[in-house]
Amino acid sequence: MANRPAPPLSVKESDLEALRALARAGTTEQRLAQRAQIVLRAAAGTPNRTIAADLEVSPMTVLLWRGKFEREGLAGLADEPRPGRPPTYSREDRDRVIALTLQPPPAGTTHWSVRRLAQRLAMSETTVWRIWRSAGLKPHRTETFKFSTDPALEAKVRDVVALYLDPPDGAIVLSVDEKTQIQALDRTQPMLPMRPGQVERHTHDYERHGTTCLFAALEVGTGRVTTDTRDRHTGDDFLAFMRRVARTYPEGELHVVLDNVSTHGTPEVRAWLARHPRITFHFTPTSASWMNQVETWFGILTRQAIRRGSFRSVKELIAMIEAFTRSWNAGSSPFVWIRTADEILATAVRKRPATYESGH
C-alpha cells in the first residue's frame, strides 16, 4: 500500500504568529528560520517530501523538527546546550569588550574586528569572539534597507496579499516578471567533477557568449510556470509574452501580479488590456519586488540550473532553462505565503541579506 502523506501538524494560533516572526526576521539565525518554515509548511498540510525539496533539506530533517515541535513546542526548535567548559573570562572582561565594541572603531577603519579589539584590550582573540557570540554582537555584518515611498503602499500591499491568501473564486492568480541579461558563460577549462573528499571545481575565468531575457508567469495556486526567452525586454517583448500567457489560460479571470516598470504600462499594453477585460494587473509597491512570488522561482532557477552551468551559446542556455522549467512543472507545488498585510505594513521596509566584511 502506498505511503499516505502525513496529516497537517497541529499548531496553536499564538505559536503560528511566533513561527512567522522567526521565519521573516532578518536577525533570526538561518537554521532557526528554516526550522520555523518547516513547521509552518507542515501546519499548512504540505507533504514532507515537498517541504524537503522546497527548503533543500533531507526528508529526515523535516521529520526531526516536526517531531520535536510536536513534543516540545517552540522550545524544541532551539539548539540543545553543547558540552564544554564554562567561560574563562570574568564579568568585567565581558563588560569591557561589549562597551568598546559599541564605541567608534580606530581611525582609518569602519568597524571593529576580533584582532583589533583583542590587541586593544590585551585579550585573546578567542575570548573576544566568545563574548561577541554570547552577546549577539556581529560587527563584521551589515545590512542595507530601503523604505518604500509609494503613496499607494497600503492599498497595493493589501491588494496583492489578498490575492495570495484569498483569491477570487474561480480566478487564476499569476505572478509575472522578467529576469534580464542572463549571461551564457562558458568556463575556459572543463569542470572537474565531484569525487569522494573533493567538491566539484571549475575555473574562475570564463568566456561570454551573449545574453537572453527570461519572461516568466508563476501560477500562484499550483506553482506551474510559463516562460519565454527573448533578445530584449521592451514593452513589445512584454506584450508578446502576455499574449502567450493569455493563450495558455484561454478562459476565466486572470489576475496578474507584477511590478510597475515602464515596459509594463506602455500605451500598447494598456490598449491590449482594454481589449481583454478578463485580465487585471495588480502592481506591487515600489521597492517591494520581493512580494512578487516569481522572484523566488527565479532564485531557485539561478541556483540549480544557471550559476554553476557552462554554456557555449545562448541556445544552450535557453535549452537548460526550458529543461529546468519542464522538470519543475512536472512536480510543481505552490509556494506558501505566510505574511499578512498588517505584518508587512508594520515594517514597510525591504531588507536585503546581511553582507560580511573582512575579519582583518
SERO-4910 file (N, C-alpha, C, O; in steps of 0.05 Angstrom, whole numbers):
BEGIN
 pado doro    nc1    nc2    nc3   cac1   cac2   cac3    cc1    cc2    cc3    oc1    oc2    oc3
  Met    A     17    -24      0      0      0      0     18     25      0     38     26     14
  Ala    A     11     45    -16     28     69    -18     27     85      8      7     85     22
  Asn    A     50     98     14     51    114     38     33    139     35     34    153     15
  Arg    A     16    144     56     -1    167     55     14    191     67     31    189     85
  Pro    A      8    216     56     21    240     67     15    243     96     -6    236    106
  Ala    A     34    254    111     29    260    140      7    280    143      5    299    127
  Pro    A    -10    278    164    -31    297    168    -19    324    175      3    326    185
  Pro    A    -34    346    171    -24    373    179    -16    373    208    -30    362    225
  Leu    A      5    387    214     15    389    241     -3    409    257    -10    430    246
  Ser    A    -12    401    280    -29    418    297    -13    439    311      5    433    327
  Val    A    -18    465    305     -3    487    316    -23    508    326    -41    516    311
  Lys    A    -19    517    351    -36    538    362    -32    565    347    -10    570    337
  Glu    A    -53    581    346    -51    606    332    -29    624    343    -14    637    328
  Ser    A    -25    624    370     -4    640    382     23    630    373     42    646    369
  Asp    A     27    604    370     52    593    361     56    599    332     79    604    323
  Leu    A     35    600    316     37    607    288     49    635    285     66    640    268
  Glu    A     38    654    301     49    681    300     78    682    306     94    696    293
  Ala    A     86    667    327    115    667    335    132    654    313    154    664    308
  Leu    A    122    633    300    137    620    279    140    638    255    161    639    242
  Arg    A    118    653    248    120    672    226    141    693    231    156    701    214
  Ala    A    141    702    256    161    723    264    190    712    261    207    726    251
  Leu    A    194    687    270    220    675    267    228    672    238    251    676    230
  Ala    A    209    664    221    215    658    193    222    683    178    237    682    158
  Arg    A    210    706    185    214    730    169    235    750    181    244    767    167
  Ala    A    242    747    206    260    766    219    288    764    207    300    742    205
  Gly    A    299    787    200    326    787    188    348    779    208    370    772    200
  Thr    A    342    781    234    362    775    255    360    746    264    377    737    280
  Thr    A    341    730    254    339    702    263    362    686    250    367    689    226
  Glu    A    374    668    265    394    650    253    382    634    231    359    626    233
  Gln    A    397    629    210    386    616    187    375    589    194    353    581    183
  Arg    A    388    573    211    379    547    217    352    548    232    335    531    229
  Leu    A    349    568    250    325    570    266    302    579    247    279    570    250
  Ala    A    308    598    229    287    607    210    278    583    192    255    581    186
  Gln    A    297    566    185    290    543    168    272    524    183    253    513    172
  Arg    A    278    519    209    261    502    225    233    513    228    213    498    227
  Ala    A    231    540    231    205    552    233    189    548    207    165    544    207
  Gln    A    203    551    184    190    547    158    180    518    155    159    513    144
  Ile    A    196    499    165    188    471    164    161    467    178    143    454    168
  Val    A    160    478    203    136    474    219    112    489    206     90    478    206
  Leu    A    117    513    196     95    528    183     83    513    160     59    511    156
  Arg    A    101    501    144     91    486    120     78    461    128     58    452    116
  Ala    A     88    448    149     75    424    159     47    430    170     29    414    167
  Ala    A     45    453    183     19    461    193     -1    467    171    -25    464    174
  Ala    A     10    476    148     -8    482    125    -15    456    109    -31    458     90
  Gly    A     -4    433    118    -11    408    105      6    401     81      0    382     67
  Thr    A     29    415     78     47    409     56     61    382     61     70    377     83
  Pro    A     62    364     41     75    338     46    104    341     54    117    360     45
  Asn    A    114    322     70    141    324     80    161    325     57    180    340     59
  Arg    A    157    309     37    177    308     15    177    335     -1    198    343    -10
  Thr    A    154    347     -3    153    373    -16    167    394      0    182    411    -10
  Ile    A    163    394     27    177    412     44    207    409     41    222    428     39
  Ala    A    216    384     42    245    378     39    256    388     13    278    400     12
  Ala    A    241    384     -9    251    394    -35    252    424    -37    271    435    -47
  Asp    A    231    437    -26    229    466    -28    251    479    -11    263    499    -20
  Leu    A    257    468     12    277    480     30    305    468     27    323    476     41
  Glu    A    307    449      8    333    437      2    345    424     27    368    428     33
  Val    A    329    408     41    338    392     64    329    363     59    314    358     41
  Ser    A    338    345     76    330    317     73    303    313     86    295    327    105
  Pro    A    288    293     76    262    286     89    265    280    119    247    286    135
  Met    A    288    268    127    293    262    155    294    287    172    286    287    195
  Thr    A    305    309    160    307    334    175    279    345    180    273    355    201
  Val    A    261    342    160    234    351    163    220    335    185    207    347    203
  Leu    A    224    309    185    211    292    205    222    298    233    207    298    253
  Leu    A    249    304    235    261    311    260    248    335    273    240    334    296
  Trp    A    245    357    258    235    382    270    205    381    273    194    395    291
  Arg    A    191    367    256    162    362    261    158    348    288    142    357    304
  Gly    A    174    327    292    171    312    317    179    328    341    165    326    362
  Lys    A    201    343    340    209    359    363    189    380    370    184    386    393
  Phe    A    177    393    349    157    413    355    132    401    367    120    412    385
  Glu    A    124    377    357    100    364    367    104    357    396     84    357    412
  Arg    A    128    349    404    133    341    432    139    364    450    130    364    473
  Glu    A    154    384    441    164    405    458    155    433    452    161    452    466
  Gly    A    140    436    430    131    463    422    154    480    411    173    470    401
  Leu    A    151    506    414    172    525    404    199    519    416    219    523    402
  Ala    A    200    511    441    226    506    454    241    484    440    266    483    441
  Gly    A    227    466    427    240    444    414    256    451    389    272    436    380
  Leu    A    252    476    379    266    485    355    294    496    362    310    500    344
  Ala    A    299    502    387    325    513    395    346    491    396    340    468    400
  Asp    A    371    499    393    393    480    395    397    473    425    393    489    443
  Glu    A    403    448    429    409    439    456    436    449    465    454    452    449
  Pro    A    439    454    491    465    464    501    487    444    494    484    420    496
  Arg    A    509    456    485    532    439    477    551    435    501    554    452    517
  Pro    A    562    411    503    581    406    525    606    422    522    614    430    499
  Gly    A    620    428    544    644    443    542    649    458    569    633    458    587
  Arg    A    673    470    570    680    484    594    665    511    596    659    523    576
  Pro    A    659    520    620    646    546    623    665    568    615    689    564    614
  Pro    A    655    592    609    672    614    600    694    620    621    690    618    645
  Thr    A    718    626    610    741    631    628    745    661    632    764    669    646
  Tyr    A    728    678    621    731    707    625    712    716    648    693    702    654
  Ser    A    719    739    659    703    750    681    681    768    671    680    775    647
  Arg    A    664    775    689    642    794    682    654    821    674    643    834    656
  Glu    A    675    829    687    688    854    680    699    853    652    697    872    636
  Asp    A    712    830    645    722    827    617    700    830    597    702    843    577
  Arg    A    677    817    603    655    817    584    644    846    581    639    855    559
  Asp    A    642    861    603    632    888    601    651    906    586    642    922    570
  Arg    A    678    902    589    697    918    574    695    913    544    696    932    528
  Val    A    693    887    537    691    881    508    666    893    496    667    905    474
  Ile    A    643    890    509    618    900    498    619    930    496    611    942    476
  Ala    A    629    943    517    629    973    517    647    983    495    639   1002    481
  Leu    A    670    971    490    688    981    469    677    975    442    680    990    423
  Thr    A    664    952    439    653    944    413    632    964    404    629    969    380
  Leu    A    617    975    423    595    994    416    606   1022    412    590   1040    405
  Gln    A    632   1027    415    643   1053    410    655   1054    382    659   1033    370
  Pro    A    660   1078    371    671   1080    344    698   1066    343    713   1065    362
  Pro    A    704   1053    320    729   1039    316    752   1058    313    749   1082    311
  Pro    A    777   1047    313    800   1064    309    799   1079    283    786   1071    264
  Ala    A    813   1102    282    814   1119    258    825   1102    235    844   1086    238
  Gly    A    813   1106    212    822   1091    188    808   1064    184    814   1050    166
  Thr    A    789   1058    202    774   1033    199    744   1039    202    736   1060    212
  Thr    A    728   1021    192    699   1025    193    685   1009    214    662   1014    221
  His    A    699    988    225    686    971    245    707    956    260    730    952    250
  Trp    A    700    946    284    719    930    300    721    902    288    702    891    278
  Ser    A    745    891    289    750    863    283    759    849    309    767    862    328
  Val    A    757    823    309    766    808    333    795    815    339    802    819    362
  Arg    A    812    815    318    840    820    322    846    848    334    861    850    354
  Arg    A    832    869    323    837    896    334    828    898    363    842    910    379
  Leu    A    805    887    368    794    890    396    811    874    415    816    884    438
  Ala    A    820    851    407    837    835    425    863    849    431    873    848    454
  Gln    A    875    862    411    900    876    415    896    900    434    912    906    451
  Arg    A    874    915    430    868    938    446    865    931    476    874    946    493
  Leu    A    852    908    481    845    901    509    865    880    520    861    871    543
  Ala    A    885    873    504    904    853    513    890    826    521    897    815    542
  Met    A    872    818    505    858    792    509    864    774    486    875    782    466
  Ser    A    856    749    489    859    731    466    836    735    447    814    743    454
  Glu    A    841    729    421    820    732    401    797    713    407    774    719    401
  Thr    A    803    690    418    782    670    424    763    681    445    739    678    443
  Thr    A    774    695    465    757    706    486    739    728    475    715    728    481
  Val    A    750    745    458    733    766    446    711    754    429    688    762    431
  Trp    A    718    734    414    698    721    396    676    708    413    653    710    406
  Arg    A    683    695    435    663    682    452    645    703    465    620    698    467
  Ile    A    656    726    473    639    746    485    620    758    464    597    763    470
  Trp    A    631    764    441    614    774    419    591    754    414    568    762    411
  Arg    A    598    729    413    577    709    407    556    708    428    532    706    422
  Ser    A    564    709    453    545    707    475    527    732    476    504    731    485
  Ala    A    538    755    468    522    780    469    508    786    442    494    806    440
  Gly    A    511    769    422    498    773    397    509    796    381    495    809    366
  Leu    A    535    803    385    548    825    371    562    814    346    577    795    347
  Lys    A    557    828    323    569    819    298    578    843    282    566    851    262
  Pro    A    601    856    291    610    880    277    617    875    248    618    894    232
  His    A    623    850    240    632    844    213    608    843    194    612    840    170
  Arg    A    584    845    204    560    843    187    547    870    184    549    888    202
  Thr    A    535    874    161    520    899    156    496    892    139    497    873    123
  Glu    A    474    907    142    450    903    126    443    929    113    447    950    124
  Thr    A    431    927     89    420    950     75    390    949     76    378    927     79
  Phe    A    377    972     74    348    972     74    339    995     57    353   1014     52
  Lys    A    314    993     49    302   1015     33    272   1017     40    258    997     37
  Phe    A    264   1040     48    236   1044     54    221   1050     29    230   1065     12
  Ser    A    197   1039     26    180   1045      3    167   1072      7    156   1078     28
  Thr    A    169   1089    -13    157   1115    -13    132   1116    -30    122   1138    -37
  Asp    A    122   1093    -38     99   1092    -56     75   1104    -42     68   1095    -20
  Pro    A     62   1124    -53     39   1136    -39     15   1117    -37     -2   1121    -20
  Ala    A     15   1097    -54     -7   1077    -53      2   1051    -40     -8   1030    -45
  Leu    A     22   1053    -22     35   1030     -9     14   1012      4     13    988     -3
  Glu    A     -3   1023     21    -21   1005     36    -41    992     18    -46    968     21
  Ala    A    -52   1006     -1    -72    995    -19    -60    972    -36    -72    952    -40
  Lys    A    -35    976    -45    -23    956    -62    -15    931    -45    -19    909    -55
  Val    A     -5    935    -21      2    913     -4    -23    896      2    -22    871     -1
  Arg    A    -44    909      9    -69    894     16    -80    880     -8    -91    858     -6
  Asp    A    -78    893    -31    -89    881    -56    -74    855    -63    -86    835    -69
  Val    A    -47    857    -63    -31    834    -71    -33    811    -51    -36    788    -58
  Val    A    -32    818    -25    -33    797     -4    -61    783     -5    -63    759     -1
  Ala    A    -82    798    -10   -109    786    -13   -110    766    -35   -123    745    -33
  Leu    A    -96    772    -57    -96    753    -80    -81    727    -72    -90    706    -80
  Tyr    A    -60    730    -56    -45    706    -48    -61    689    -27    -61    665    -29
  Leu    A    -73    702     -8    -86    688     14   -115    681      9   -125    661     19
  Asp    A   -129    697     -7   -157    693    -11   -165    702    -40   -178    722    -43
  Pro    A   -156    687    -60   -161    695    -88   -191    694    -94   -206    679    -82
  Pro    A   -200    709   -114   -228    708   -122   -236    680   -132   -220    666   -143
  Asp    A   -260    672   -126   -270    646   -134   -267    641   -164   -276    658   -180
  Gly    A   -255    619   -171   -253    612   -199   -232    627   -215   -228    621   -239
  Ala    A   -219    646   -203   -198    662   -217   -171    649   -214   -166    633   -196
  Ile    A   -153    656   -233   -126    646   -233   -108    670   -227   -110    691   -240
  Val    A    -90    667   -207    -72    689   -200    -44    681   -211    -34    659   -205
  Leu    A    -32    699   -225     -6    695   -237     14    716   -226      7    739   -223
  Ser    A     38    707   -221     60    725   -213     79    727   -237     90    707   -245
  Val    A     82    752   -248     96    755   -273    119    775   -270    117    795   -256
  Asp    A    142    768   -282    165    786   -282    184    776   -303    181    755   -315
  Glu    A    205    792   -307    226    783   -326    254    784   -312    259    801   -295
  Lys    A    271    765   -319    298    764   -309    316    771   -333    318    756   -352
  Thr    A    328    795   -332    341    806   -355    371    799   -355    383    794   -335
  Gln    A    382    800   -379    411    798   -383    423    773   -370    443    775   -355
  Ile    A    411    750   -374    423    725   -364    445    717   -383    441    714   -407
  Gln    A    469    714   -372    493    710   -389    498    681   -395    496    664   -377
  Ala    A    505    675   -420    514    648   -427    545    648   -423    559    657   -440
  Leu    A    554    637   -400    582    637   -393    593    609   -398    581    589   -389
  Asp    A    616    608   -410    630    582   -415    657    582   -401    673    600   -406
  Arg    A    661    563   -383    687    562   -368    709    556   -388    706    542   -408
  Thr    A    732    568   -382    755    565   -401    768    537   -400    782    529   -418
  Gln    A    762    522   -378    772    495   -376    749    476   -368    730    486   -355
  Pro    A    750    451   -375    728    433   -367    725    431   -337    745    433   -322
  Met    A    701    428   -327    695    426   -299    707    400   -288    707    379   -302
  Leu    A    717    401   -264    727    376   -250    705    366   -233    697    379   -214
  Pro    A    694    342   -238    670    333   -224    676    326   -195    699    323   -187
  Met    A    654    325   -179    656    318   -151    666    289   -148    659    271   -163
  Arg    A    683    285   -127    693    259   -120    692    256    -90    689    276    -76
  Pro    A    694    232    -80    695    229    -50    718    246    -38    741    243    -46
  Gly    A    711    264    -20    730    281     -7    737    306    -23    755    321    -15
  Gln    A    724    310    -46    731    334    -63    705    344    -76    690    329    -88
  Val    A    700    370    -72    676    382    -84    680    387   -113    703    386   -123
  Glu    A    659    393   -127    661    400   -156    677    426   -158    674    444   -142
  Arg    A    694    427   -179    711    450   -182    710    460   -211    706    445   -230
  His    A    712    487   -214    713    499   -240    730    523   -239    736    534   -218
  Thr    A    738    533   -262    756    556   -264    741    582   -257    716    583   -260
  His    A    756    602   -248    743    628   -243    738    644   -268    719    659   -270
  Asp    A    755    640   -289    752    655   -313    733    641   -333    729    617   -332
  Tyr    A    721    657   -351    701    646   -369    700    663   -394    711    685   -395
  Glu    A    686    653   -414    681    668   -438    652    674   -440    635    657   -434
  Arg    A    645    698   -449    617    706   -453    608    699   -481    622    704   -500
  His    A    584    688   -482    572    681   -508    545    693   -513    528    682   -526
  Gly    A    540    717   -501    515    730   -505    496    728   -481    503    715   -461
  Thr    A    473    741   -484    454    741   -462    425    736   -473    420    738   -497
  Thr    A    408    729   -454    379    727   -461    363    739   -438    373    741   -416
  Cys    A    338    746   -444    319    756   -424    297    735   -421    285    726   -440
  Leu    A    292    729   -396    272    708   -389    247    721   -378    248    735   -358
  Phe    A    224    716   -391    198    724   -380    185    700   -367    187    678   -378
  Ala    A    172    703   -344    160    680   -330    134    689   -317    132    711   -306
  Ala    A    115    670   -317     89    674   -303     85    650   -285     81    627   -295
  Leu    A     86    654   -259     82    632   -240     53    632   -231     42    652   -221
  Glu    A     40    609   -234     12    606   -225     12    601   -195     22    580   -186
  Val    A      2    621   -180      5    620   -151     -8    596   -139      2    585   -119
  Gly    A    -30    587   -150    -45    565   -138    -33    538   -142    -38    520   -126
  Thr    A    -16    534   -162     -4    508   -168     26    508   -169     38    487   -166
  Gly    A     39    531   -173     68    532   -175     78    528   -204    102    529   -208
  Arg    A     60    522   -223     68    518   -251     78    544   -263     68    566   -255
  Val    A     97    542   -281    110    566   -292    108    566   -323    114    545   -335
  Thr    A    100    588   -334    101    592   -363    124    611   -370    126    632   -357
  Thr    A    141    604   -388    165    621   -394    167    627   -424    155    614   -441
  Asp    A    183    647   -429    191    654   -457    217    669   -455    221    685   -437
  Thr    A    235    664   -473    261    678   -474    261    695   -499    252    688   -520
  Arg    A    272    719   -496    273    738   -518    299    753   -516    313    754   -495
  Asp    A    307    766   -539    332    780   -540    332    805   -523    353    813   -512
  Arg    A    309    818   -520    307    843   -505    284    841   -486    269    821   -485
  His    A    280    863   -471    257    864   -453    243    891   -456    240    906   -437
  Thr    A    234    897   -480    219    922   -486    190    918   -480    181    896   -473
  Gly    A    174    940   -483    146    937   -480    133    918   -500    115    903   -493
  Asp    A    144    917   -524    134    899   -544    140    870   -536    123    852   -541
  Asp    A    163    865   -525    170    838   -516    152    829   -493    142    806   -493
  Phe    A    147    847   -475    129    841   -452    101    835   -463     88    816   -454
  Leu    A     91    851   -482     65    847   -493     63    820   -507     43    806   -505
  Ala    A     84    813   -522     84    787   -535     82    764   -515     69    744   -520
  Phe    A     96    767   -492     94    746   -471     66    745   -460     56    723   -454
  Met    A     54    768   -455     27    768   -443      7    755   -463    -12    742   -454
  Arg    A     11    759   -488     -6    745   -508     -3    715   -505    -23    700   -507
  Arg    A     22    706   -500     26    677   -496     13    668   -470      1    646   -470
  Val    A     14    684   -449      1    677   -424    -29    674   -429    -42    656   -419
  Ala    A    -41    693   -444    -70    692   -449    -77    667   -464    -99    656   -460
  Arg    A    -60    658   -483    -66    634   -497    -63    609   -479    -78    590   -482
  Thr    A    -45    611   -460    -41    588   -441    -65    585   -423    -73    563   -415
  Tyr    A    -77    608   -416   -101    608   -398   -124    622   -414   -129    645   -410
  Pro    A   -137    607   -432   -156    620   -451   -183    627   -438   -198    642   -450
  Glu    A   -189    617   -414   -215    622   -402   -212    631   -373   -192    626   -360
  Gly    A   -233    645   -364   -234    654   -337   -218    679   -331   -204    690   -348
  Glu    A   -222    689   -306   -208    714   -298   -178    708   -293   -171    687   -281
  Leu    A   -162    726   -302   -133    725   -296   -125    750   -280   -130    772   -289
  His    A   -114    746   -256   -104    768   -240    -73    766   -240    -62    746   -231
  Val    A    -60    787   -251    -31    786   -255    -17    805   -236    -22    829   -236
  Val    A      0    794   -219     16    809   -200     43    816   -214     56    797   -223
  Leu    A     51    841   -215     76    849   -228     85    876   -218     69    890   -205
  Asp    A    110    883   -223    119    909   -214    113    930   -236    108    924   -259
  Asn    A    113    955   -227    104    977   -244    127    990   -259    131   1014   -257
  Val    A    142    975   -275    163    986   -291    151    997   -317    128    990   -323
  Ser    A    166   1013   -331    155   1026   -355    146   1007   -376    126   1013   -390
  Thr    A    159    985   -380    152    966   -401    125    952   -395    113    940   -413
  His    A    116    953   -370     91    940   -363     67    959   -366     44    951   -362
  Gly    A     72    984   -374     50   1003   -376     51   1020   -401     42   1043   -400
  Thr    A     62   1010   -423     63   1025   -447     35   1029   -458     17   1014   -451
  Pro    A     31   1049   -476      4   1052   -488     -6   1027   -502    -30   1021   -501
  Glu    A     12   1012   -515      4    987   -528     -6    966   -508    -25    952   -513
  Val    A      8    965   -485      0    946   -464    -27    954   -453    -45    937   -449
  Arg    A    -31    980   -448    -57    989   -436    -80    984   -456   -102    977   -448
  Ala    A    -74    988   -482    -95    984   -502   -102    954   -504   -125    947   -507
  Trp    A    -82    937   -501    -87    908   -502   -103    899   -477   -121    883   -480
  Leu    A    -97    911   -454   -113    905   -430   -142    913   -434   -160    899   -425
  Ala    A   -146    936   -446   -174    946   -450   -190    926   -468   -214    924   -465
  Arg    A   -176    913   -486   -189    894   -503   -193    866   -490   -206    849   -501
  His    A   -180    862   -467   -182    837   -453   -190    842   -424   -174    840   -405
  Pro    A   -215    849   -419   -224    856   -392   -223    834   -372   -224    839   -348
  Arg    A   -219    809   -381   -217    787   -361   -189    786   -348   -185    771   -329
  Ile    A   -171    802   -358   -143    803   -347   -140    829   -332   -145    851   -342
  Thr    A   -131    827   -307   -127    851   -290    -99    851   -279    -89    831   -269
  Phe    A    -86    874   -281    -59    878   -270    -61    888   -241    -77    905   -235
  His    A    -44    877   -223    -42    886   -195    -12    892   -190      4    873   -190
  Phe    A     -6    917   -186     22    925   -184     32    923   -155     18    931   -136
  Thr    A     56    913   -151     69    913   -125     79    942   -119     83    957   -137
  Pro    A     82    949    -93     92    976    -87    121    979    -97    135    959   -101
  Thr    A    129   1003   -100    157   1008   -107    175    998    -84    167    999    -61
  Ser    A    198    989    -90    218    978    -71    207    954    -56    215    948    -34
  Ala    A    188    939    -68    177    915    -55    173    893    -76    153    878    -75
  Ser    A    192    890    -94    190    869   -114    191    841   -101    183    822   -114
  Trp    A    201    839    -76    201    813    -62    173    802    -58    170    779    -52
  Met    A    152    819    -60    125    810    -58    116    794    -82     95    780    -81
  Asn    A    132    795   -103    125    780   -128    136    752   -126    160    748   -126
  Gln    A    119    732   -124    127    705   -118    145    693   -139    161    675   -133
  Val    A    143    702   -164    160    691   -185    190    697   -180    207    683   -190
  Glu    A    195    717   -163    223    724   -157    236    700   -142    260    695   -145
  Thr    A    220    686   -125    230    663   -111    238    641   -131    258    628   -128
  Trp    A    221    637   -151    227    617   -172    252    625   -188    268    607   -194
  Phe    A    255    650   -194    280    659   -207    304    652   -191    325    643   -202
  Gly    A    303    655   -165    325    648   -148    332    619   -149    355    611   -150
  Ile    A    311    602   -148    315    573   -150    327    565   -177    346    549   -178
  Leu    A    317    577   -198    328    572   -225    358    579   -226    374    564   -237
  Thr    A    365    602   -215    393    611   -216    411    592   -201    432    584   -211
  Arg    A    402    583   -177    419    566   -160    422    538   -172    443    526   -171
  Gln    A    401    527   -183    400    499   -191    407    494   -220    413    472   -227
  Ala    A    405    515   -237    409    509   -266    428    528   -280    438    521   -302
  Ile    A    433    552   -269    448    572   -285    476    578   -272    496    577   -286
  Arg    A    476    583   -246    500    594   -234    525    576   -239    546    586   -244
  Arg    A    521    550   -236    544    532   -239    546    519   -267    561    501   -271
  Gly    A    529    529   -285    529    518   -312    551    529   -329    563    549   -323
  Ser    A    555    516   -352    575    525   -372    561    523   -399    552    501   -407
  Phe    A    558    546   -412    542    547   -437    559    559   -459    570    581   -457
  Arg    A    561    544   -481    577    553   -504    561    572   -522    573    583   -541
  Ser    A    536    575   -517    519    593   -534    494    600   -519    487    587   -499
  Val    A    480    620   -528    454    628   -516    434    605   -521    417    600   -504
  Lys    A    437    591   -543    419    569   -549    421    547   -527    401    536   -518
  Glu    A    446    541   -518    449    521   -497    438    531   -471    425    516   -456
  Leu    A    441    557   -465    430    569   -441    399    567   -441    387    559   -421
  Ile    A    387    573   -463    358    572   -465    348    543   -462    328    538   -449
  Ala    A    363    524   -474    355    496   -472    356    487   -442    339    471   -434
  Met    A    375    496   -427    377    489   -399    353    501   -383    341    488   -367
  Ile    A    346    526   -389    323    539   -376    298    524   -382    281    519   -365
  Glu    A    294    516   -407    270    502   -415    269    474   -402    247    465   -393
  Ala    A    292    460   -401    292    434   -388    286    436   -358    271    420   -347
  Phe    A    297    457   -345    291    461   -316    261    467   -312    249    456   -293
  Thr    A    250    483   -330    221    490   -327    204    466   -330    184    462   -316
  Arg    A    210    449   -350    194    425   -354    195    407   -329    175    396   -320
  Ser    A    219    404   -318    222    387   -294    207    399   -271    194    385   -255
  Trp    A    209    426   -268    195    439   -246    165    435   -248    152    428   -228
  Asn    A    154    439   -272    125    437   -276    115    408   -272     92    404   -264
  Ala    A    133    388   -277    124    361   -273    119    354   -244    103    336   -238
  Gly    A    132    368   -226    127    363   -197    122    388   -182    129    390   -158
  Ser    A    109    408   -195    106    434   -182     87    433   -158     69    417   -156
  Ser    A     92    451   -140     75    456   -117     76    486   -110     97    498   -115
  Pro    A     55    497    -99     55    526    -94     73    534    -71     79    518    -53
  Phe    A     83    558    -73     97    570    -50     77    577    -29     54    583    -35
  Val    A     85    576     -3     67    583     19     72    612     28     94    618     38
  Trp    A     53    629     24     55    657     32     46    659     61     24    651     68
  Ile    A     63    669     79     57    669    108     54    696    120     46    698    143
  Arg    A     60    718    105     58    744    117     32    758    111     23    758     88
  Thr    A     19    769    131     -6    784    127      1    812    118     23    821    121
  Ala    A    -20    826    108    -16    854    100     -8    871    124      9    889    122
  Asp    A    -20    866    147    -14    882    171     15    878    180     28    897    188
  Glu    A     25    854    178     53    848    185     72    863    166     93    874    175
  Ile    A     66    864    141     83    878    122     82    908    127    103    921    127
  Leu    A     58    918    131     56    947    135     67    956    161     74    980    164
  Ala    A     70    938    180     82    945    206    111    953    203    122    968    219
  Thr    A    124    942    183    152    948    178    155    966    153    171    985    153
  Ala    A    140    959    132    141    975    107    170    979     98    177   1001     88
  Val    A    187    958    101    215    961     95    224    936     81    215    914     88
  Arg    A    241    939     62    252    916     48    281    912     57    297    930     54
  Lys    A    287    889     69    314    883     78    328    864     59    315    846     48
  Arg    A    353    869     54    369    851     38    386    834     57    390    841     80
  Pro    A    397    811     48    413    795     65    437    810     75    448    828     62
  Ala    A    446    803     99    469    816    111    494    810     94    496    789     83
  Thr    A    512    830     93    537    825     79    559    824    100    557    834    122
  Tyr    A    581    810     93    602    805    112    627    821    104    635    822     81
  Glu    A    639    833    124    664    848    119    688    830    126    685    809    138
  Ser    A    711    840    118    735    825    124    740    823    154    733    841    169
  Gly    A    752    801    163    757    798    191    784    809    200    792    805    223
  His    A    798    823    182    825    834    189    822    860    204    843    872    212
***
